[in-house]
Amino acid sequence: MNIFINMKNWILAHKLSSLLIVVIIILLTPLVFVLSIIIGSTSRNSYQDSKTIGISPMSDSRNTSLKQEISTMSPVAPLSGNDTFTTSQERKVSKEYYLSLVINDMRETLQQVNAQVIQVGGFVVSSNMSNPVGDANGDMSIRVPSDKAEKIVSFLRDLGKKVIFENTSAQDLTAQYQDIEARMNLLTENKNRFEEIMRKAITTEDILNVQKEIFSLQEQIDTLTGQQRYIKEISKYSHITVTFTTRDGALSQNPNEKWNVKGVFEEAFDALKGFGVGIATFAIWILVFGFVWIPILAIVILIKKRFGNKINIKK
């Protein structure tokens, strides 16, 4: 009790010193708290790092050997854009062809193209045809083996009455393919290392941790395998897109081609013919639906006449 009385008397006698002590305590308390958190986090991270690679904190000799083995494993360096790879494989090139053709008969042309594509080992991705009165338009999207693409393009040129537009583009995917292949090799090597560690793991926790790493690596390998397969397919088969019309001047003209008076005249004449066809079509619809509007019109006229006569009589 005397201690508290003495402390109280000292505080009253030394107010400024007491205030400074309180301020110092308030300032040091958060610092001590932060330091304790940092020290605790560091110790937990060290503990978790020893478990992430499949090593339990037990001090038995086998787990110690596992820890030594993983510590001697050389880390796998990530790939950079400057890495170069040498390979004896052929280049992976994706080619695209675009053509616009004027033809004579739409249905026969589509059948001929389909037969020729199948003959060279290709396939039709899509085929469309519209057949308005007087003219026909259509398009095809096909894939053929890359070594047969020029043959099919030449066949299409000969098939058309006129080539309105033609364009070819290519994309070299060799570097991308090699990059995927190198990453797959590195991931496979890491997976094999973890499988070796799996055979030496003892505790259930070690086994689960290693399995998690193996599943993650396998998922990445499967994704890269799909990308590699896609590059193989698009480089193995060239894509050809071709549009057809039976009317000269209907398709977009080549920008390098000079102004064609005949083509403009044909286009204007076709527009006039289309206008006439539209008027005739409208007249046919009106005639066909006559059994609906003619009786309605007759009833309206009769009603108007009857009521009109009554109004005149009253007047």
C-alpha positions as CSV (number, residue, x, y, z in Angstrom):
1,M,0.0,0.0,0.0
2,N,2.9,2.3,0.8
3,I,4.4,1.6,-2.6
4,F,1.3,3.0,-4.4
5,I,1.2,6.1,-2.1
6,N,4.9,6.8,-2.7
7,M,4.3,6.3,-6.5
8,K,1.4,8.7,-6.4
9,N,3.4,11.3,-4.5
10,W,6.3,11.0,-6.9
11,I,4.0,11.5,-9.9
12,L,2.5,14.6,-8.3
13,A,5.9,15.9,-7.6
14,H,7.3,15.1,-11.1
15,K,4.4,15.8,-13.4
16,L,6.5,16.6,-16.5
17,S,8.6,13.4,-16.1
18,S,5.5,11.3,-15.6
19,L,4.0,12.7,-18.8
20,L,7.1,12.0,-20.8
21,I,7.2,8.4,-19.5
22,V,3.6,7.8,-20.6
23,V,4.3,9.3,-24.1
24,I,7.3,7.0,-24.5
25,I,5.3,3.9,-23.5
26,I,2.5,4.9,-26.0
27,L,5.0,5.3,-28.8
28,L,6.9,2.1,-28.1
29,T,3.8,-0.2,-27.7
30,P,2.9,-0.3,-31.5
31,L,6.6,-0.8,-32.4
32,V,6.9,-3.8,-30.1
33,F,3.6,-5.2,-31.5
34,V,4.8,-4.9,-35.1
35,L,8.1,-6.5,-34.3
36,S,6.4,-9.4,-32.6
37,I,4.2,-9.9,-35.8
38,I,7.2,-9.9,-38.1
39,I,9.2,-12.3,-36.0
40,G,6.1,-14.7,-35.8
41,S,5.5,-14.5,-39.5
42,T,9.1,-15.3,-40.3
43,S,9.1,-18.3,-38.1
44,R,5.8,-19.5,-39.6
45,N,7.1,-19.1,-43.2
46,S,10.2,-21.0,-42.4
47,Y,8.0,-23.8,-41.0
48,Q,5.7,-23.8,-44.0
49,D,8.6,-23.8,-46.5
50,S,9.9,-26.9,-44.9
51,K,6.4,-28.5,-45.5
52,T,5.6,-27.2,-49.0
53,I,8.2,-29.5,-50.6
54,G,7.0,-32.5,-48.8
55,I,9.2,-32.4,-45.7
56,S,7.7,-32.7,-42.2
57,P,9.3,-30.9,-39.3
58,M,10.2,-34.3,-37.8
59,S,13.9,-34.9,-37.3
60,D,14.0,-38.5,-38.4
61,S,16.8,-39.5,-40.8
62,R,14.6,-40.2,-43.8
63,N,13.0,-36.7,-43.8
64,T,16.4,-35.2,-43.3
65,S,17.6,-37.0,-46.5
66,L,14.6,-35.7,-48.4
67,K,15.3,-32.2,-47.3
68,Q,18.9,-32.5,-48.4
69,E,17.9,-34.0,-51.8
70,I,15.4,-31.1,-52.5
71,S,18.0,-28.5,-51.5
72,T,20.4,-29.9,-54.1
73,M,17.8,-29.8,-56.9
74,S,18.6,-27.1,-59.4
75,P,15.8,-24.7,-59.9
76,V,14.1,-24.6,-63.3
77,A,14.7,-21.2,-64.9
78,P,11.8,-19.5,-66.6
79,L,11.8,-19.1,-70.3
80,S,12.6,-15.6,-71.7
81,G,11.7,-14.2,-75.0
82,N,15.4,-14.2,-76.0
83,D,15.8,-18.0,-75.5
84,T,16.6,-19.8,-78.8
85,F,16.0,-23.4,-79.6
86,T,17.4,-25.6,-82.2
87,T,15.3,-28.3,-83.8
88,S,15.2,-30.4,-86.9
89,Q,11.5,-30.2,-87.2
90,E,9.9,-28.4,-90.2
91,R,8.6,-24.9,-89.7
92,K,5.0,-24.4,-88.5
93,V,3.3,-21.9,-90.9
94,S,-0.4,-21.1,-91.0
95,K,-1.6,-19.9,-94.4
96,E,-4.9,-18.1,-95.3
97,Y,-6.2,-17.7,-98.8
98,Y,-9.1,-15.3,-99.9
99,L,-10.7,-15.3,-103.3
100,S,-13.8,-13.6,-104.9
101,L,-15.0,-15.2,-108.2
102,V,-17.6,-14.6,-110.8
103,I,-19.0,-18.0,-112.0
104,N,-21.7,-19.3,-114.3
105,D,-23.7,-21.8,-112.2
106,M,-23.7,-21.6,-108.4
107,R,-24.9,-25.1,-107.5
108,E,-22.7,-26.9,-110.0
109,T,-19.7,-24.8,-108.8
110,L,-20.2,-25.6,-105.2
111,Q,-20.5,-29.3,-106.0
112,Q,-17.3,-29.3,-108.1
113,V,-15.3,-27.5,-105.3
114,N,-16.6,-29.9,-102.7
115,A,-15.6,-32.9,-104.7
116,Q,-12.1,-31.5,-105.4
117,V,-11.5,-30.6,-101.8
118,I,-12.4,-34.2,-100.7
119,Q,-10.2,-35.6,-103.4
120,V,-7.1,-33.9,-102.0
121,G,-7.8,-34.9,-98.4
122,G,-9.4,-31.7,-97.2
123,F,-12.8,-30.9,-95.8
124,V,-15.5,-28.2,-96.1
125,V,-15.9,-26.0,-92.9
126,S,-19.0,-24.2,-94.1
127,S,-20.9,-23.6,-97.4
128,N,-23.7,-21.1,-98.1
129,M,-25.8,-20.2,-101.1
130,S,-28.5,-17.7,-101.8
131,N,-30.5,-17.9,-105.0
132,P,-32.5,-14.7,-105.7
133,V,-34.4,-14.2,-108.9
134,G,-31.9,-13.8,-111.7
135,D,-28.7,-13.9,-109.6
136,A,-27.0,-16.2,-107.1
137,N,-24.4,-15.6,-104.4
138,G,-22.5,-18.0,-102.2
139,D,-19.4,-18.7,-100.2
140,M,-17.3,-21.6,-98.9
141,S,-14.8,-22.0,-96.1
142,I,-12.5,-25.0,-96.7
143,R,-9.4,-26.5,-95.2
144,V,-6.9,-28.5,-97.3
145,P,-3.5,-30.0,-96.6
146,S,-0.9,-27.3,-96.9
147,D,1.0,-29.0,-99.7
148,K,-2.3,-29.1,-101.7
149,A,-3.4,-25.5,-101.1
150,E,-1.8,-24.0,-104.2
151,K,-3.4,-26.8,-106.3
152,I,-6.9,-25.9,-105.0
153,V,-6.3,-22.2,-105.4
154,S,-5.3,-22.8,-109.0
155,F,-8.4,-25.0,-109.5
156,L,-10.6,-22.2,-108.2
157,R,-9.0,-19.6,-110.5
158,D,-9.7,-21.8,-113.5
159,L,-13.2,-22.5,-112.3
160,G,-14.2,-18.9,-112.1
161,K,-15.2,-16.8,-115.1
162,K,-13.4,-13.9,-113.5
163,V,-11.2,-13.4,-110.4
164,I,-12.4,-10.2,-108.7
165,F,-10.1,-10.4,-105.6
166,E,-7.3,-12.6,-104.3
167,N,-5.2,-12.4,-101.2
168,T,-2.7,-14.7,-99.4
169,S,-1.3,-14.3,-95.9
170,A,0.9,-16.5,-93.8
171,Q,1.9,-16.6,-90.1
172,D,5.1,-18.4,-88.9
173,L,4.3,-20.2,-85.6
174,T,7.6,-22.1,-85.4
175,A,9.0,-20.0,-82.5
176,Q,5.7,-20.3,-80.5
177,Y,5.7,-24.1,-81.1
178,Q,9.3,-24.5,-79.9
179,D,8.6,-22.3,-76.9
180,I,5.7,-24.5,-75.9
181,E,7.8,-27.6,-76.5
182,A,10.6,-26.4,-74.3
183,R,8.2,-25.4,-71.5
184,M,6.6,-28.9,-71.7
185,N,10.0,-30.5,-71.3
186,L,10.8,-28.4,-68.2
187,L,7.4,-29.1,-66.6
188,T,7.8,-32.8,-67.3
189,E,11.3,-32.8,-65.7
190,N,9.9,-31.1,-62.6
191,K,7.0,-33.6,-62.5
192,N,9.4,-36.5,-62.6
193,R,11.4,-35.0,-59.7
194,F,8.3,-34.7,-57.6
195,E,7.3,-38.3,-58.4
196,E,10.7,-39.4,-57.2
197,I,10.1,-37.4,-54.0
198,M,6.7,-39.0,-53.7
199,R,8.2,-42.4,-53.5
200,K,10.3,-41.3,-50.5
201,A,7.6,-39.4,-48.6
202,I,6.5,-40.9,-45.2
203,T,3.7,-38.9,-43.7
204,T,0.3,-38.3,-45.1
205,E,0.8,-34.6,-45.1
206,D,4.0,-35.0,-47.2
207,I,2.2,-37.2,-49.7
208,L,-0.7,-34.7,-50.1
209,N,1.6,-31.8,-50.6
210,V,3.6,-33.6,-53.3
211,Q,0.5,-34.8,-55.0
212,K,-0.8,-31.2,-55.2
213,E,2.4,-30.1,-57.0
214,I,2.2,-33.1,-59.4
215,F,-1.5,-32.4,-60.3
216,S,-0.6,-28.7,-60.9
217,L,2.3,-29.6,-63.2
218,Q,0.2,-32.1,-65.1
219,E,-2.6,-29.5,-65.6
220,Q,0.0,-27.1,-67.1
221,I,1.3,-29.9,-69.3
222,D,-2.1,-30.7,-70.6
223,T,-2.9,-27.1,-71.4
224,L,0.4,-26.8,-73.4
225,T,-0.3,-30.1,-75.2
226,G,-3.6,-28.7,-76.4
227,Q,-1.9,-25.5,-77.7
228,Q,0.7,-27.5,-79.4
229,R,-1.9,-29.8,-81.1
230,Y,-3.8,-26.7,-82.3
231,I,-0.6,-25.3,-83.9
232,K,0.0,-28.6,-85.6
233,E,-3.5,-28.7,-87.1
234,I,-3.6,-25.1,-88.4
235,S,-0.1,-25.5,-90.0
236,K,-1.0,-28.9,-91.4
237,Y,-4.2,-27.6,-93.1
238,S,-4.4,-24.3,-94.9
239,H,-7.6,-22.2,-94.7
240,I,-9.3,-21.0,-98.0
241,T,-12.3,-18.6,-98.0
242,V,-13.9,-18.1,-101.4
243,T,-17.0,-16.1,-102.3
244,F,-19.0,-16.6,-105.5
245,T,-21.5,-14.7,-107.6
246,T,-23.1,-15.2,-111.0
247,R,-23.3,-11.4,-111.6
248,D,-20.2,-9.5,-112.7
249,G,-19.5,-6.5,-110.5
250,A,-21.5,-7.8,-107.5
251,L,-18.4,-8.6,-105.5
252,S,-15.9,-6.1,-104.1
253,Q,-13.5,-5.2,-106.9
254,N,-9.8,-5.3,-106.6
255,P,-8.5,-1.9,-105.5
256,N,-5.7,-2.1,-108.1
257,E,-8.2,-2.7,-110.9
258,K,-9.2,0.2,-113.1
259,W,-12.7,1.6,-113.3
260,N,-14.8,-0.8,-115.4
261,V,-17.6,1.0,-117.4
262,K,-19.2,-2.3,-118.4
263,G,-19.3,-3.5,-114.9
264,V,-20.9,-0.3,-113.6
265,F,-23.5,-0.4,-116.4
266,E,-24.3,-4.1,-115.5
267,E,-24.6,-3.1,-111.9
268,A,-27.0,-0.3,-112.7
269,F,-29.1,-2.5,-115.0
270,D,-29.2,-5.2,-112.3
271,A,-30.4,-2.6,-109.8
272,L,-33.2,-1.5,-112.1
273,K,-34.1,-5.1,-112.7
274,G,-34.2,-5.7,-109.0
275,F,-36.5,-2.7,-108.6
276,G,-38.9,-4.1,-111.2
277,V,-38.8,-7.5,-109.6
278,G,-39.7,-5.9,-106.2
279,I,-42.7,-4.1,-107.7
280,A,-43.9,-7.3,-109.4
281,T,-43.4,-9.3,-106.2
282,F,-45.5,-6.7,-104.3
283,A,-48.3,-6.9,-106.9
284,I,-48.4,-10.7,-106.6
285,W,-48.7,-10.5,-102.8
286,I,-51.6,-8.0,-103.2
287,L,-53.3,-10.3,-105.6
288,V,-52.9,-13.4,-103.6
289,F,-54.3,-11.7,-100.4
290,G,-57.2,-10.4,-102.4
291,F,-59.6,-12.9,-100.9
292,V,-59.0,-11.1,-97.6
293,W,-59.0,-7.4,-98.4
294,I,-61.6,-7.5,-101.2
295,P,-64.5,-8.7,-99.0
296,I,-63.5,-6.2,-96.3
297,L,-63.5,-3.4,-98.8
298,A,-66.9,-4.4,-100.2
299,I,-68.4,-4.4,-96.7
300,V,-67.0,-1.0,-95.9
301,I,-68.5,0.4,-99.2
302,L,-72.0,-1.1,-98.5
303,I,-72.0,0.3,-95.0
304,K,-71.0,3.7,-96.2
305,K,-73.7,3.7,-98.9
306,R,-76.5,2.7,-96.6
307,F,-75.7,5.2,-93.8
308,G,-75.1,7.8,-96.4
309,N,-78.6,7.4,-97.9
310,K,-80.2,7.7,-94.5
311,I,-78.5,10.9,-93.8
312,N,-79.6,12.4,-97.1
313,I,-83.3,11.3,-96.5
314,K,-83.3,13.1,-93.1
315,K,-82.0,16.2,-94.6
